[in-house]
């Protein structure tokens, strides 16, 4: 099992459009082989002392996949290629972090 934390920093005023496109793609991604969970998130104010400043123009996918092979297949899906192309003009940058549980 692997976890994916994929953060996108978005251009000013582009967050709503990014979220709309991402949510429209949920059904496709959730139907993929190996998808355990796939959720788009935004920073949450908690008042906790160690939490960094909230990022207004960032969104983060937190995903869980059965394997790296399933993730690679996911990234090659036609609906993901279309999504990536559609959100390209909305992004400033993106960061991908792949994690695995400590054994």
PEQUINOR-V664019 format. One record per residue. N is the residue number from 1. RES is the residue in three letters. PHI is phi in radians with two decimals (* if undefined). D_LAST is the distance of its C-alpha to the last C-alpha in whole Angstrom. Layout:
n=N res=RES phi=PHI d_last=D_LAST
n=N res=RES phi=PHI d_last=D_LAST
This chain:
n=1 res=UNK phi=* d_last=12
n=2 res=UNK phi=-2.30 d_last=13
n=3 res=UNK phi=-2.04 d_last=14
n=4 res=UNK phi=-2.12 d_last=18
n=5 res=UNK phi=-2.12 d_last=20
n=6 res=UNK phi=-2.07 d_last=23
n=7 res=UNK phi=-1.84 d_last=26
n=8 res=UNK phi=-2.01 d_last=29
n=9 res=UNK phi=-1.65 d_last=32
n=10 res=UNK phi=-1.84 d_last=35
n=11 res=UNK phi=-1.17 d_last=39
n=12 res=UNK phi=-0.93 d_last=41
n=13 res=UNK phi=1.40 d_last=42
n=14 res=UNK phi=-1.83 d_last=40
n=15 res=UNK phi=-1.09 d_last=37
n=16 res=UNK phi=-1.05 d_last=39
n=17 res=UNK phi=-1.17 d_last=39
n=18 res=UNK phi=-1.05 d_last=36
n=19 res=UNK phi=-1.06 d_last=35
n=20 res=UNK phi=-1.03 d_last=37
n=21 res=UNK phi=-1.15 d_last=36
n=22 res=UNK phi=-1.14 d_last=32
n=23 res=UNK phi=-1.13 d_last=33
n=24 res=UNK phi=-1.15 d_last=36
n=25 res=UNK phi=-1.64 d_last=33
n=26 res=UNK phi=-0.91 d_last=30
n=27 res=UNK phi=-1.00 d_last=32
n=28 res=UNK phi=-1.09 d_last=31
n=29 res=UNK phi=-1.19 d_last=28
n=30 res=UNK phi=-1.09 d_last=27
n=31 res=UNK phi=-1.46 d_last=29
n=32 res=UNK phi=-1.25 d_last=27
n=33 res=UNK phi=-1.05 d_last=24
n=34 res=UNK phi=1.53 d_last=21
n=35 res=UNK phi=-1.40 d_last=21
n=36 res=UNK phi=-1.64 d_last=19
n=37 res=UNK phi=-2.73 d_last=21
n=38 res=UNK phi=-2.74 d_last=23
n=39 res=UNK phi=-2.39 d_last=25
n=40 res=UNK phi=-1.59 d_last=27
n=41 res=UNK phi=-2.28 d_last=27
n=42 res=UNK phi=-2.31 d_last=29
n=43 res=UNK phi=-1.00 d_last=29
n=44 res=UNK phi=-2.15 d_last=30
n=45 res=UNK phi=-1.25 d_last=32
n=46 res=UNK phi=-2.19 d_last=30
n=47 res=UNK phi=1.35 d_last=32
n=48 res=UNK phi=-1.31 d_last=29
n=49 res=UNK phi=-1.13 d_last=30
n=50 res=UNK phi=-1.60 d_last=27
n=51 res=UNK phi=-1.35 d_last=27
n=52 res=UNK phi=-1.21 d_last=29
n=53 res=UNK phi=-1.00 d_last=32
n=54 res=UNK phi=-1.15 d_last=32
n=55 res=UNK phi=-1.88 d_last=32
n=56 res=UNK phi=-1.15 d_last=35
n=57 res=UNK phi=-1.90 d_last=35
n=58 res=UNK phi=-2.14 d_last=31
n=59 res=UNK phi=-2.34 d_last=29
n=60 res=UNK phi=-2.36 d_last=26
n=61 res=UNK phi=-1.39 d_last=24
n=62 res=UNK phi=-2.05 d_last=21
n=63 res=UNK phi=-2.19 d_last=20
n=64 res=UNK phi=-2.32 d_last=17
n=65 res=UNK phi=-2.19 d_last=17
n=66 res=UNK phi=-1.10 d_last=16
n=67 res=UNK phi=-2.81 d_last=15
n=68 res=UNK phi=-1.09 d_last=17
n=69 res=UNK phi=-1.07 d_last=20
n=70 res=UNK phi=-1.14 d_last=21
n=71 res=UNK phi=-1.11 d_last=21
n=72 res=UNK phi=-1.06 d_last=23
n=73 res=UNK phi=-1.11 d_last=25
n=74 res=UNK phi=-1.00 d_last=25
n=75 res=UNK phi=-1.16 d_last=27
n=76 res=UNK phi=-1.62 d_last=29
n=77 res=UNK phi=-1.15 d_last=31
n=78 res=UNK phi=-0.97 d_last=34
n=79 res=UNK phi=-1.18 d_last=34
n=80 res=UNK phi=-1.34 d_last=31
n=81 res=UNK phi=-1.08 d_last=33
n=82 res=UNK phi=-1.14 d_last=36
n=83 res=UNK phi=-1.08 d_last=34
n=84 res=UNK phi=-1.05 d_last=33
n=85 res=UNK phi=-1.18 d_last=37
n=86 res=UNK phi=-1.17 d_last=38
n=87 res=UNK phi=-1.59 d_last=36
n=88 res=UNK phi=-0.91 d_last=37
n=89 res=UNK phi=-1.28 d_last=40
n=90 res=UNK phi=-1.58 d_last=38
n=91 res=UNK phi=-1.69 d_last=35
n=92 res=UNK phi=-1.62 d_last=36
n=93 res=UNK phi=-2.78 d_last=32
n=94 res=UNK phi=-2.55 d_last=29
n=95 res=UNK phi=-2.35 d_last=25
n=96 res=UNK phi=-2.06 d_last=22
n=97 res=UNK phi=-2.21 d_last=19
n=98 res=UNK phi=-1.92 d_last=16
n=99 res=UNK phi=-2.19 d_last=12
n=100 res=UNK phi=-2.36 d_last=9
n=101 res=UNK phi=-1.07 d_last=6
n=102 res=UNK phi=-1.28 d_last=4
n=103 res=UNK phi=-1.92 d_last=0
